[in-house]
Amino acid sequence: MSSRVPVLLSSSSVFPEPTAAAFEMAATVGYDGLEVMVWTDRVSQDAGALKGLSEHYDLPVLSVHAPCLLVTQRVWSPDPWERLNRAAQLAETLGAPTVVVHPPFSWQRDYAKNFAAGLAKVQARHPDLAFAIENMFPVKMAGRWFVPYTPGWDPTETGFDAYTLDLSHCAASRINALGMADKMGSALKHVHLGDGTGEGRDEHLVPGRGNQPCAELLRSLSARGFKGSVALEVSTRKAASRAVREADLRESLEFARKHLAPAESSTPAITRA
Protein backbone atom coordinates (compact mmCIF):
# COMPACT_ATOMS: atom_id res chain seq x y z
CA MET A 1 0.00 0.00 0.00
CA SER A 2 1.25 3.46 -0.83
CA SER A 3 2.01 6.20 1.68
CA ARG A 4 -1.35 7.90 1.07
CA VAL A 5 -4.05 7.82 3.70
CA PRO A 6 -5.96 4.56 3.16
CA VAL A 7 -9.66 4.95 2.40
CA LEU A 8 -11.70 2.12 3.87
CA LEU A 9 -15.28 1.02 3.36
CA SER A 10 -17.20 0.44 6.56
CA SER A 11 -19.22 -2.74 6.24
CA SER A 12 -22.13 -0.79 7.76
CA SER A 13 -22.26 1.22 4.52
CA VAL A 14 -23.78 -1.69 2.58
CA PHE A 15 -26.55 -2.48 5.10
CA PRO A 16 -28.96 -4.25 4.72
CA GLU A 17 -26.59 -6.35 2.63
CA PRO A 18 -24.26 -8.57 4.69
CA THR A 19 -20.60 -8.21 5.59
CA ALA A 20 -19.47 -10.43 2.72
CA ALA A 21 -21.12 -8.02 0.27
CA ALA A 22 -19.03 -5.17 1.71
CA PHE A 23 -15.82 -6.94 0.68
CA GLU A 24 -17.19 -7.59 -2.81
CA MET A 25 -18.30 -3.98 -3.33
CA ALA A 26 -15.13 -2.53 -1.82
CA ALA A 27 -13.05 -4.55 -4.28
CA THR A 28 -15.30 -3.66 -7.21
CA VAL A 29 -15.25 0.06 -6.48
CA GLY A 30 -11.57 0.24 -5.48
CA TYR A 31 -11.33 0.91 -1.74
CA ASP A 32 -8.03 0.33 0.03
CA GLY A 33 -9.51 -1.90 2.71
CA LEU A 34 -12.39 -2.55 5.10
CA GLU A 35 -13.66 -1.43 8.45
CA VAL A 36 -15.64 -4.32 9.88
CA MET A 37 -18.66 -3.31 11.94
CA VAL A 38 -19.19 -6.18 14.37
CA TRP A 39 -22.92 -6.74 14.56
CA THR A 40 -25.53 -9.51 14.40
CA ASP A 41 -24.23 -10.85 11.06
CA ARG A 42 -22.27 -13.94 12.10
CA VAL A 43 -19.59 -13.34 9.48
CA SER A 44 -18.72 -10.00 11.10
CA GLN A 45 -17.95 -11.86 14.35
CA ASP A 46 -15.89 -14.67 12.80
CA ALA A 47 -12.14 -14.10 12.38
CA GLY A 48 -11.76 -17.10 10.09
CA ALA A 49 -14.54 -16.00 7.77
CA LEU A 50 -13.21 -12.44 7.68
CA LYS A 51 -9.66 -13.60 6.94
CA GLY A 52 -11.00 -15.72 4.11
CA LEU A 53 -12.87 -12.78 2.61
CA SER A 54 -9.84 -10.50 3.05
CA GLU A 55 -7.60 -12.96 1.23
CA HIS A 56 -10.14 -13.72 -1.50
CA TYR A 57 -10.68 -10.06 -2.36
CA ASP A 58 -7.09 -9.00 -1.56
CA LEU A 59 -8.37 -6.31 0.80
CA PRO A 60 -7.00 -5.81 4.32
CA VAL A 61 -9.21 -5.16 7.32
CA LEU A 62 -7.65 -2.03 8.84
CA SER A 63 -10.20 -1.22 11.55
CA VAL A 64 -12.72 -3.09 13.66
CA HIS A 65 -15.77 -1.35 15.08
CA ALA A 66 -16.53 -2.94 18.45
CA PRO A 67 -20.20 -3.96 18.99
CA CYS A 68 -21.36 -0.82 20.81
CA LEU A 69 -24.74 -0.23 19.17
CA LEU A 70 -28.08 -0.84 20.86
CA VAL A 71 -28.74 -3.78 18.52
CA THR A 72 -25.39 -5.40 19.36
CA GLN A 73 -25.60 -5.38 23.15
CA ARG A 74 -25.65 -9.20 23.22
CA VAL A 75 -23.22 -9.91 20.41
CA TRP A 76 -20.57 -12.24 21.87
CA SER A 77 -21.66 -11.40 25.43
CA PRO A 78 -23.94 -9.05 27.41
CA ASP A 79 -20.76 -7.92 29.23
CA PRO A 80 -19.37 -4.82 27.45
CA TRP A 81 -15.83 -5.60 28.63
CA GLU A 82 -16.02 -9.04 27.05
CA ARG A 83 -17.26 -7.49 23.81
CA LEU A 84 -14.37 -5.01 23.83
CA ASN A 85 -11.84 -7.74 24.56
CA ARG A 86 -13.23 -9.88 21.74
CA ALA A 87 -13.08 -6.91 19.36
CA ALA A 88 -9.43 -6.37 20.29
CA GLN A 89 -8.65 -10.04 19.70
CA LEU A 90 -10.41 -9.90 16.34
CA ALA A 91 -8.44 -6.81 15.32
CA GLU A 92 -5.14 -8.44 16.26
CA THR A 93 -6.00 -11.61 14.37
CA LEU A 94 -6.88 -9.63 11.25
CA GLY A 95 -3.90 -7.28 11.53
CA ALA A 96 -6.14 -4.22 11.98
CA PRO A 97 -4.39 -1.45 13.95
CA THR A 98 -7.57 0.35 15.09
CA VAL A 99 -10.57 -0.56 17.23
CA VAL A 100 -13.42 1.97 17.15
CA VAL A 101 -15.21 2.31 20.49
CA HIS A 102 -18.27 4.32 21.60
CA PRO A 103 -18.45 5.98 25.02
CA PRO A 104 -20.54 3.94 27.50
CA PHE A 105 -24.32 4.28 27.51
CA SER A 106 -25.64 6.03 30.59
CA TRP A 107 -27.42 2.88 31.82
CA GLN A 108 -24.16 0.88 31.72
CA ARG A 109 -23.29 2.25 35.16
CA ASP A 110 -20.52 -0.15 36.19
CA TYR A 111 -18.96 -0.07 32.73
CA ALA A 112 -19.10 3.74 32.65
CA LYS A 113 -17.76 4.13 36.18
CA ASN A 114 -14.68 2.06 35.36
CA PHE A 115 -14.36 2.88 31.67
CA ALA A 116 -11.11 4.85 31.70
CA ALA A 117 -9.34 2.46 34.06
CA GLY A 118 -10.71 -0.61 32.31
CA LEU A 119 -9.76 0.71 28.90
CA ALA A 120 -6.21 1.27 30.14
CA LYS A 121 -6.05 -2.40 31.17
CA VAL A 122 -7.31 -3.54 27.77
CA GLN A 123 -4.77 -1.24 26.12
CA ALA A 124 -1.99 -2.77 28.21
CA ARG A 125 -2.95 -6.22 26.95
CA HIS A 126 -3.00 -4.99 23.34
CA PRO A 127 -0.26 -2.32 23.14
CA ASP A 128 -0.14 -2.26 19.34
CA LEU A 129 -3.80 -1.33 18.93
CA ALA A 130 -5.36 2.12 18.98
CA PHE A 131 -8.68 2.12 20.85
CA ALA A 132 -10.16 5.17 19.15
CA ILE A 133 -13.10 6.61 21.12
CA GLU A 134 -15.76 8.09 18.86
CA ASN A 135 -17.56 11.39 19.28
CA MET A 136 -21.31 10.82 19.56
CA PHE A 137 -24.35 13.15 19.82
CA PRO A 138 -27.38 14.00 21.96
CA VAL A 139 -30.74 12.45 21.05
CA LYS A 140 -34.16 14.09 20.78
CA MET A 141 -37.17 12.13 22.01
CA ALA A 142 -40.70 13.38 22.69
CA GLY A 143 -39.55 16.92 21.98
CA ARG A 144 -36.75 16.84 24.55
CA TRP A 145 -32.98 16.43 24.21
CA PHE A 146 -31.03 13.98 26.32
CA VAL A 147 -27.52 12.55 26.30
CA PRO A 148 -27.50 8.73 26.32
CA TYR A 149 -23.76 8.52 27.08
CA THR A 150 -21.72 8.81 30.28
CA PRO A 151 -20.08 11.14 31.04
CA GLY A 152 -21.19 12.64 27.71
CA TRP A 153 -21.14 12.41 23.94
CA ASP A 154 -17.84 14.34 23.57
CA PRO A 155 -14.95 12.04 24.59
CA THR A 156 -12.43 14.90 24.58
CA GLU A 157 -14.09 16.23 27.74
CA THR A 158 -12.73 13.15 29.53
CA GLY A 159 -9.55 12.72 27.52
CA PHE A 160 -8.31 9.56 25.82
CA ASP A 161 -5.20 8.45 23.98
CA ALA A 162 -6.97 7.94 20.64
CA TYR A 163 -10.11 9.22 18.94
CA THR A 164 -12.35 8.54 15.96
CA LEU A 165 -13.83 11.71 14.44
CA ASP A 166 -17.29 11.08 12.95
CA LEU A 167 -18.52 13.96 10.78
CA SER A 168 -22.13 12.78 10.68
CA HIS A 169 -22.12 12.76 14.47
CA CYS A 170 -20.71 16.29 14.45
CA ALA A 171 -23.70 17.31 12.32
CA ALA A 172 -26.14 15.58 14.66
CA SER A 173 -24.62 17.33 17.68
CA ARG A 174 -24.48 20.65 15.77
CA ILE A 175 -20.79 21.26 16.39
CA ASN A 176 -17.96 22.26 14.08
CA ALA A 177 -16.08 19.19 12.86
CA LEU A 178 -12.87 21.14 12.38
CA GLY A 179 -13.14 22.36 15.95
CA MET A 180 -13.64 18.80 17.17
CA ALA A 181 -10.57 17.72 15.21
CA ASP A 182 -8.64 20.51 16.92
CA LYS A 183 -9.80 19.26 20.33
CA MET A 184 -8.73 15.72 19.46
CA GLY A 185 -5.31 16.99 18.39
CA SER A 186 -2.58 14.45 17.82
CA ALA A 187 -4.80 11.75 19.33
CA LEU A 188 -6.99 11.80 16.19
CA LYS A 189 -6.28 8.35 14.76
CA HIS A 190 -9.30 7.53 12.61
CA VAL A 191 -12.05 9.32 10.66
CA HIS A 192 -15.59 8.23 9.86
CA LEU A 193 -16.44 10.13 6.71
CA GLY A 194 -20.11 10.89 6.15
CA ASP A 195 -22.18 14.04 5.84
CA GLY A 196 -25.17 15.58 7.56
CA THR A 197 -27.44 18.58 7.49
CA GLY A 198 -27.31 19.52 11.16
CA GLU A 199 -30.97 18.67 11.69
CA GLY A 200 -30.19 16.94 14.97
CA ARG A 201 -30.15 13.36 13.72
CA ASP A 202 -27.47 10.96 12.53
CA GLU A 203 -27.80 10.87 8.73
CA HIS A 204 -24.53 9.43 7.34
CA LEU A 205 -25.04 11.05 3.95
CA VAL A 206 -22.67 10.62 1.05
CA PRO A 207 -19.97 13.30 1.60
CA GLY A 208 -20.85 16.46 -0.28
CA ARG A 209 -24.59 15.97 0.06
CA GLY A 210 -24.87 17.73 3.42
CA ASN A 211 -23.41 20.90 4.86
CA GLN A 212 -20.49 19.55 6.85
CA PRO A 213 -16.87 20.62 6.12
CA CYS A 214 -15.97 17.16 4.82
CA ALA A 215 -13.60 18.42 2.14
CA GLU A 216 -11.94 20.90 4.50
CA LEU A 217 -11.44 18.25 7.16
CA LEU A 218 -9.83 15.84 4.71
CA ARG A 219 -7.57 18.55 3.32
CA SER A 220 -6.49 19.46 6.86
CA LEU A 221 -5.33 15.97 7.81
CA SER A 222 -1.86 16.28 6.32
CA ALA A 223 -1.10 19.42 8.34
CA ARG A 224 -2.42 17.66 11.43
CA GLY A 225 0.18 14.91 10.98
CA PHE A 226 -2.58 12.35 10.57
CA LYS A 227 -1.26 8.80 10.11
CA GLY A 228 -4.48 6.84 10.43
CA SER A 229 -7.21 5.80 8.02
CA VAL A 230 -10.47 7.27 6.73
CA ALA A 231 -13.49 4.98 6.66
CA LEU A 232 -16.55 5.79 4.57
CA GLU A 233 -19.52 5.30 6.86
CA VAL A 234 -22.58 6.25 4.82
CA SER A 235 -26.14 5.02 4.76
CA THR A 236 -27.25 3.28 1.56
CA ARG A 237 -30.15 1.35 3.06
CA LYS A 238 -32.64 3.19 0.82
CA ALA A 239 -30.73 2.44 -2.38
CA ALA A 240 -33.10 0.97 -4.96
CA SER A 241 -30.57 -1.55 -6.28
CA ARG A 242 -27.01 -2.86 -5.95
CA ALA A 243 -26.01 -0.59 -8.85
CA VAL A 244 -27.32 2.49 -7.05
CA ARG A 245 -25.56 1.44 -3.84
CA GLU A 246 -22.27 0.95 -5.69
CA ALA A 247 -22.67 4.34 -7.36
CA ASP A 248 -23.02 6.00 -3.94
CA LEU A 249 -19.94 4.16 -2.68
CA ARG A 250 -17.96 5.14 -5.77
CA GLU A 251 -18.97 8.79 -5.40
CA SER A 252 -17.90 8.66 -1.74
CA LEU A 253 -14.52 7.14 -2.59
CA GLU A 254 -13.86 9.67 -5.33
CA PHE A 255 -14.72 12.51 -2.94
CA ALA A 256 -12.34 11.16 -0.29
CA ARG A 257 -9.44 10.61 -2.69
CA LYS A 258 -9.91 14.02 -4.31
CA HIS A 259 -9.70 15.92 -1.04
CA LEU A 260 -7.02 13.74 0.51
CA ALA A 261 -4.86 14.31 -2.57
CA PRO A 262 -2.68 17.05 -0.98
CA ALA A 263 -1.66 14.51 1.67
CA GLU A 264 -0.81 11.87 -0.90
CA SER A 265 2.22 11.28 -3.05
CA SER A 266 2.13 12.23 -6.71
CA THR A 267 1.93 8.55 -7.68
CA PRO A 268 -1.46 7.84 -9.25
CA ALA A 269 -3.76 5.53 -7.29
CA ILE A 270 -4.10 2.01 -8.65
CA THR A 271 -7.68 1.35 -9.64
CA ARG A 272 -8.92 -2.17 -9.21
CA ALA A 273 -10.42 -3.93 -12.18
SVG drawing of the C-alpha trace seen along z (x, -y; Angstrom):
<svg xmlns="http://www.w3.org/2000/svg" viewBox="-43 -25 48 45">
<polyline fill="none" stroke="black" stroke-width="0.4" points="0.0,0.0 1.3,-3.5 2.0,-6.2 -1.3,-7.9 -4.0,-7.8 -6.0,-4.6 -9.7,-5.0 -11.7,-2.1 -15.3,-1.0 -17.2,-0.4 -19.2,2.7 -22.1,0.8 -22.3,-1.2 -23.8,1.7 -26.5,2.5 -29.0,4.3 -26.6,6.4 -24.3,8.6 -20.6,8.2 -19.5,10.4 -21.1,8.0 -19.0,5.2 -15.8,6.9 -17.2,7.6 -18.3,4.0 -15.1,2.5 -13.1,4.6 -15.3,3.7 -15.2,-0.1 -11.6,-0.2 -11.3,-0.9 -8.0,-0.3 -9.5,1.9 -12.4,2.5 -13.7,1.4 -15.6,4.3 -18.7,3.3 -19.2,6.2 -22.9,6.7 -25.5,9.5 -24.2,10.8 -22.3,13.9 -19.6,13.3 -18.7,10.0 -17.9,11.9 -15.9,14.7 -12.1,14.1 -11.8,17.1 -14.5,16.0 -13.2,12.4 -9.7,13.6 -11.0,15.7 -12.9,12.8 -9.8,10.5 -7.6,13.0 -10.1,13.7 -10.7,10.1 -7.1,9.0 -8.4,6.3 -7.0,5.8 -9.2,5.2 -7.7,2.0 -10.2,1.2 -12.7,3.1 -15.8,1.3 -16.5,2.9 -20.2,4.0 -21.4,0.8 -24.7,0.2 -28.1,0.8 -28.7,3.8 -25.4,5.4 -25.6,5.4 -25.7,9.2 -23.2,9.9 -20.6,12.2 -21.7,11.4 -23.9,9.1 -20.8,7.9 -19.4,4.8 -15.8,5.6 -16.0,9.0 -17.3,7.5 -14.4,5.0 -11.8,7.7 -13.2,9.9 -13.1,6.9 -9.4,6.4 -8.6,10.0 -10.4,9.9 -8.4,6.8 -5.1,8.4 -6.0,11.6 -6.9,9.6 -3.9,7.3 -6.1,4.2 -4.4,1.4 -7.6,-0.4 -10.6,0.6 -13.4,-2.0 -15.2,-2.3 -18.3,-4.3 -18.4,-6.0 -20.5,-3.9 -24.3,-4.3 -25.6,-6.0 -27.4,-2.9 -24.2,-0.9 -23.3,-2.2 -20.5,0.1 -19.0,0.1 -19.1,-3.7 -17.8,-4.1 -14.7,-2.1 -14.4,-2.9 -11.1,-4.9 -9.3,-2.5 -10.7,0.6 -9.8,-0.7 -6.2,-1.3 -6.0,2.4 -7.3,3.5 -4.8,1.2 -2.0,2.8 -2.9,6.2 -3.0,5.0 -0.3,2.3 -0.1,2.3 -3.8,1.3 -5.4,-2.1 -8.7,-2.1 -10.2,-5.2 -13.1,-6.6 -15.8,-8.1 -17.6,-11.4 -21.3,-10.8 -24.4,-13.1 -27.4,-14.0 -30.7,-12.4 -34.2,-14.1 -37.2,-12.1 -40.7,-13.4 -39.5,-16.9 -36.7,-16.8 -33.0,-16.4 -31.0,-14.0 -27.5,-12.6 -27.5,-8.7 -23.8,-8.5 -21.7,-8.8 -20.1,-11.1 -21.2,-12.6 -21.1,-12.4 -17.8,-14.3 -15.0,-12.0 -12.4,-14.9 -14.1,-16.2 -12.7,-13.2 -9.5,-12.7 -8.3,-9.6 -5.2,-8.4 -7.0,-7.9 -10.1,-9.2 -12.3,-8.5 -13.8,-11.7 -17.3,-11.1 -18.5,-14.0 -22.1,-12.8 -22.1,-12.8 -20.7,-16.3 -23.7,-17.3 -26.1,-15.6 -24.6,-17.3 -24.5,-20.6 -20.8,-21.3 -18.0,-22.3 -16.1,-19.2 -12.9,-21.1 -13.1,-22.4 -13.6,-18.8 -10.6,-17.7 -8.6,-20.5 -9.8,-19.3 -8.7,-15.7 -5.3,-17.0 -2.6,-14.4 -4.8,-11.7 -7.0,-11.8 -6.3,-8.4 -9.3,-7.5 -12.1,-9.3 -15.6,-8.2 -16.4,-10.1 -20.1,-10.9 -22.2,-14.0 -25.2,-15.6 -27.4,-18.6 -27.3,-19.5 -31.0,-18.7 -30.2,-16.9 -30.1,-13.4 -27.5,-11.0 -27.8,-10.9 -24.5,-9.4 -25.0,-11.0 -22.7,-10.6 -20.0,-13.3 -20.8,-16.5 -24.6,-16.0 -24.9,-17.7 -23.4,-20.9 -20.5,-19.5 -16.9,-20.6 -16.0,-17.2 -13.6,-18.4 -11.9,-20.9 -11.4,-18.2 -9.8,-15.8 -7.6,-18.5 -6.5,-19.5 -5.3,-16.0 -1.9,-16.3 -1.1,-19.4 -2.4,-17.7 0.2,-14.9 -2.6,-12.4 -1.3,-8.8 -4.5,-6.8 -7.2,-5.8 -10.5,-7.3 -13.5,-5.0 -16.6,-5.8 -19.5,-5.3 -22.6,-6.2 -26.1,-5.0 -27.3,-3.3 -30.2,-1.3 -32.6,-3.2 -30.7,-2.4 -33.1,-1.0 -30.6,1.6 -27.0,2.9 -26.0,0.6 -27.3,-2.5 -25.6,-1.4 -22.3,-1.0 -22.7,-4.3 -23.0,-6.0 -19.9,-4.2 -18.0,-5.1 -19.0,-8.8 -17.9,-8.7 -14.5,-7.1 -13.9,-9.7 -14.7,-12.5 -12.3,-11.2 -9.4,-10.6 -9.9,-14.0 -9.7,-15.9 -7.0,-13.7 -4.9,-14.3 -2.7,-17.1 -1.7,-14.5 -0.8,-11.9 2.2,-11.3 2.1,-12.2 1.9,-8.5 -1.5,-7.8 -3.8,-5.5 -4.1,-2.0 -7.7,-1.4 -8.9,2.2 -10.4,3.9"/>
</svg>
